[in-house]
Amino acid sequence: MCTRSNAIEVKVTEPVATVVLNRPDRRNALTRAMIAELREALRDLYLEKRVRAIVLTGAGDAFCSGRDIAEMVGEREADDQPPPALTLADLAAPGAAIAGVCAEPAATEPTAPDPDEAARWGDDATELRGLLLDMLELPKPIIASVNGPAVGCGGGLVLASDIVVAGAGARFGFPEPRRGVVSGVTAPLVAFRLGASAAARLLLTTELVPAEEAHRLGAYHEIIAEDLLWARAAEIGRGCSAAAAEALALTKRLLLETSGEQLAVQLSSGAIASATARTTDAAREGLSAFLEAREPTWPR
């Protein structure tokens, strides 16, 4: 069976379902609609009894390059045709510009957000928190097949999965502070999965680490040839499905309750931090600087 809902594609080959972030021309950057559709797909697969495990992957040469920055700052509608999306992967390189996007400097100075915009940013952070919790609490194993960079909230999707296989080009990191915003929603999950020391390094240096280093840190469980990624992820899913569904569900719940009893609260705090950061002068300057293809001048 194959169903499609805009940029989220779901395929079922019993006993494994595959969920594809299907926006390859935008490096699978997440829009608000995609987050909502992904949550809906996970709810549907929870109810589908013949599905015992879920593979999450990206179309094209990226797993997920983060949020669609242009949608975040309201420069255009996210589903317009080219120019390509501005994503947190692009923010990782200081001074980086996207061809065709930043050809003309912005005509106006950044302005403070109005209350409606601030509320929208809060809603965005809350929805992302909900998606990560959905993945953590889903009683069926989720295997991430990371076929390219997993950046920002794309890294969050990796860490909310139970098992992760990745290709050699699957860089991993959280570069948001380079443009004045924070990985608030994903930060507690980084510490939960990788430990406080690794979280401090990744979140404060904003470095995108290569797949081998992500494997050493524990973000990726296996590094394999990219043309074998989905097959290996599906193989793991079939292996999980050999166990009793009730036993797997109880095991996932036990793991979350044992190791992450306070995680839901911490994710809520992270959502507040993300929304708050977007109201700051630093965020307005950082994102405006990116859109204008220049280095930011941070407020003092």
Secondary structure, 3 states (H helix, E strand, C coil): CEEEECCEEEEEECCEEEEEECCHHHCCCECHHHHHHHHHHHHHHHHCCCCCEEEEEECCCCCECCECHHHHHCCCCCCCCCCCCCCHHHHCCCCCCCCCCCCCCCCCCCCCCCHHHHHHHHHHHHHHHHHHHHHHHCCCCEEEEECCCEECHHHHHHHHCCEEEECCCCCEECCHHHHCCCCCCCHHHHHHHHCHHHHHHHHHHCCCECHHHHHHHCCCCEECCHHHHHHHHHHHHHHHHCCCHHHHHHHHHHHHHHHCCCHHHHHHHHHHHHHHHCCCHHHHHHHHHHHCCCCCCCCC
